[in-house]
């Protein structure tokens, strides 16, 4: 009799304990998966998440223009081993490519810019290449105390710039006239071969000569600084630099898609509006130019890209290492889709503007 009572009591305790475990598990808060860092080492990417290291991944042949749930379901996935992604050996020298990492219902894209590709495309040495954080549903840390350094310029130029009258706002017309002057001769596209600190110390005439002769390669940041510098002596044109980031701060081992643009002051609208010297565009909503901050306020279906030039002449190095002149078409820029051309891949234009940083200009 006592033995039976002891068994019943033990079973009851077991049931109560099991119920408590279930209740605690259901009530315990679940934290979303968060990406911490990605490190390149010995032909692998080591992915660090805030949870266990189990995930699946797929290595794509290139960078797709779009990623949706249907595309993810069709991928041939590989399981990770202790958080590692094994990269192709060797990595391609003629293209960038994407890696899709899936963790439960979340996913993120890592865009690889291989060391050999950087060398062949831009004559630029970066051991291990770059890994860029692309499109994603996964969470990342978005708090940052980073404050960009002021843009320090020397020598105020005195350019005689007119105005393109086909635009309703005089400031935009002056900015377009300045842009046409700066793009009069092709510039070399690629990472800089000198530090920006040395570049910005030069007078504007020396900067222009360096980039037009191919002695100094620029991308969006370098050309933006040319535009800002040239604007400082022009009446009726007030310009400030804008840094745009797809994510900020940059996670360890990753770079972020970022872009250097400007805003110009439009008196008739009583506001700053986005003006992109590198791509030769501004952006409108219902016919009104928007600011950099408004790029993330409105949906892509509410915005329109407005090219201010028919084409932009650039030099770049092709897949065979030969320097070629290419006319970039601002109409090719998409608000939402990735586009890949000979000079590399870039995300949908709106995706750059998740984080905005304004920079001061010191003369």
N, C-alpha and C positions, 0 to 999 in steps of 0.2 A: 504493500500500500504506500509506504513512504517513498519507495523507489519510484513508483509511478508518478507520485506527486512531484518528485524532484525532476523527472523527465519533462513533465508538463510545464513546470516553472521555467526550466532551461529553454524550452521551445518558445514559450511566451516572451522571454527576454530576447531571444534571437529575433523574433518577429518585430518587437519594438525597436531593437537596434537597427534592423534592416530598414524599417520605415523611417527612422531618423536619418539614416544615410541618404535615402531617396529624397526626403524633404530638404535636407541641407544642399544636396546636389542641384535640386531644382531652384532653390532660393538663392544659391550662391551666384553672384554676378559673373557673367561671362564677358571677357574682354575681347574686342575685335583684334584680329591679326594685324600686326604692325611691322613694317620693314624697318630694321635698325641700321644695317650696313651691308655692303657687298665688297669683297676683296678678291683681287686677282692674284693667283699664285700657282706656278708650275702647270700652266695650261688648264686651270680650273677657276671657277668663281665660287667663293665661299659665301653663302647667303646666310645672314643672321637675322632671324625673326624674333619676336617677343614671346614665341611659343615653341613647341618642339620643332625639330628640324625636318619633319616629314613633309615633303611636297612633291609635286610632279612638274616636269618641264618639257618643252618642245623647242628644238632649234630650227628656225625657219631659214629658207634659202636667201631671203632678202628682207627688206622692211615693208610690210604690207601697208597699203593706203588706208585701210580701216580694219578694225578688230571688233567682232561682235560675238554673241553667245553661240551662234551657229558655227562660226569658224572655230571657236574653242573646242566644241564637241567633236569636230572632225580631225583634231590634231592627234598625231601619234606620240603619246606621252611616255616619258621615261621617269621612273622613280628616282628621287635623289638619294645619295648615300651620305648620310651625316651632314646634310646641308650643302653638298657639293654639286656643281654643274660641270660636267666634262666638256670642254670646248673642242671644236674641230682641230685636228692637227694635220697640216698647218691651217691657221685661219686664212680666209681668202684675202688676197692682196688687191682685188679689183672691186670690192663693194663692202658696204655695211650690211649687217644682218640682225634680225631680232631673235630674242629668246623669250618665250612666254612661260612664266612661272605661275602655277595654279596651286592655291592652298585653300581647300574647302570651297566655299563659294566666291572667294576673292582671287584676283589674279593681278599680275603686273608684268610690264614689258621692260626688258633690258636690251638696249640697242648697242651692239658691239661695233666699235670703230677700231679694227685691228691695227696693230703696230705697222704691219707691212702696207696696209691701205693708206695710213697717214703719211708714210714715207713716199709712196708712189704718187699720191694725189697732191700733197702739199709740201713735199720735201721737208717734212717735219718729223722729228724724232721724239717718240714718247714710249718708253719701255712698257711693254704690256698693253699698249693702246689705251683706249678709253671705254668705259662702260657708262652709258647714259640711261638715266631713269626716264622711261617713256610713258605710255598710256597705262592706266591702272584703275582698279577699284579698291585696292588695299590702302590702309591708312598709313600716313607718315607724320612725323613731327613737323608741325607748321609754325612753331614758335621760334622767332629769331630776333636777336638784338643787333643784328648786323646793320651797320650804317655805312653806305658807300662813301668813299673818299671824294672830296671836291675835285672837280676837273680844273686843274691849274694850267692856264694858258699864258703864253708870252707874246708880246707885240700885238697890238690891235690893228688888224688890216683895214685898209680903206678901199673897199671894192665899189665900183660903180655898177650897180645891179638895177635893172629895170623891174618891170612887173608884167606877168602874164595876165591879160585882161579877161580870159575866158572863165575865171573863177569868181564867184560872187563876193568873196571876202578878200580885201586887199592884202592882208598878211599872208594868206595862202598863195596868192599870185606872186608876191615877192619871194616866198620860200621856193616856189617852183622855178622861178627865174634863176635863183641861186643854185638850185639843184642841177639845172641844165648846164650852168657854167662849170660846176664841179665834175659833171659826167661828160664834159666835152671830149676828153680823151679817156680811153679805157684805163682802168686801174687793175692791179694784180690782186686776184682773190685768193685768200688763204690765211693761215695763221701768221702773225707778225714774226719777223726774223730778228727784231730788236724789241727792247722793252718799251711798253707804252710810256713809261716815265721819260725815256729819252726822246721818244717821238713827240710828245706834247711840248717839250722844251723848245722845239724849233719854230721859227716864224712860219706863217702859213705858206709863203712861196716855196720854202724849202720842203715842207710836208708834201705839197702838191707835186713838186718835181720828183721827190723820192718815190711816190706811189705811181706816178705816170710813167716813170722810167723803169719800173719793176724792181727798184732797189729796196722797196719796203712793201710787203704784202699786207692787205687789210681785209677784214671782214666787217660785220656791222658796227662793232665798237670803234674801230679805227676810222671808218668813214664818217660815223656819227660825230666824232671829234673834229674832223675836217669841217663838217657842216656847221657845228656850233662855233668853232673858231672863226670861220668866214662870216658868220652872222653878226659878230660882235660890233662891227663898224657900220652896219647897214641900218639906215633910218627906216622906221616902220616895221621892223622885224625883231621880235623878242622871243628868244628860244631858250628852253631849258632841257637838259638831258634826262632821259627816262631809262632805267634799267628794268627789264621785265623778266620774270622767272617762272618756269613751269612748276618748280618746287623750291622752297627755301626754308631752312638752311639746306645746303647740299649735304647729303648723308655721306659718311665715310666710305671711300672707295667708289663713289658715284659722282658723275657730273650731272648737271641739270640742263635741260634745254632752256636757253636764255637768249635774250635779244636786246640790242641797244638801239633805242629810237629817240625821238624828241617830242616835245610838245611846243606849240607856238601859241602866243596870245592873240586871240581874235577879239578885237574891241567890240565889234557889233554883237557878238554873242556873250560878251563879258565873261569869258572863260578860256582856259587852256584847252587846246585840241591836239589829238595825236597826229604827228606828221613823221613818216618813216623815210629818212633819206636813203637808206640802203635798198629798200624795196621799191621806192618811188611811189608811195601810196599815202592816202589817209582813209579813214573809215567813217561812214555815215550811218545814221539811224533816222529814217523818215526825212532824208535830205539834209539833215543837220550833222555836221562833224562831231564826233564823240571824243572824249578825253581818254587817256590811258586807263584810268580807273573804271570808266564806263564799259570797257571791253569785256570785263567779267560780270557786269551788272545785267546785260541784256543777252538774250539767246542768240545763237548764230543766225537764226531765221529772221531776226530783227535788224541785222547789220549788213552793210554792203561795203565791199572794198572798192575804193575809187582810185584807179591809177592816174598819176599826174604826168607820166612819160610813156611813150609808146614802147620804147625798149631802152635797156641800160647796157652799155658796152663794158665787158669785163674780160680779163685774161684769167685763165685757169689751166692747170696741168691735167691732161686727159689720162685715160687708163694706161696709155703707153709711155707716159712720162714726158709727152710733148706739150709745150705751151701753146694754147689755142685761144683765139679771140672768140668770145661767145656773146651774143646779144640776149640778155635776160629779159623775159617778157613779164611785166608786173601783173598782167591778166592771168598768169598761170598760178598765182597765189590763191590758196584755198583757206577758208576760215576754219575748216574742221578736218580735212583729210591730209594725211602725210603725202608729201610729194618728194620724189627722188629724181635727181638729174645728175649729170656728170660731176657736178661740184659737190654732191652729197645730198643727204636727206634732211628734211625739216618737217616739224609737226604742223598741224593746222594752226593758222596764224593766231587764232583766239587762245589756243592752249598756252602760248607764251605768257599771257597776262594774268595768271593766277595770283602772282605776287608782284607789286610795283614798288620800286625805290626811286625817289627823285634825287638828283645830284645837284649840288651847288656849283657855280662857275666862279673861279677866282682869276682875275687878270693881273 
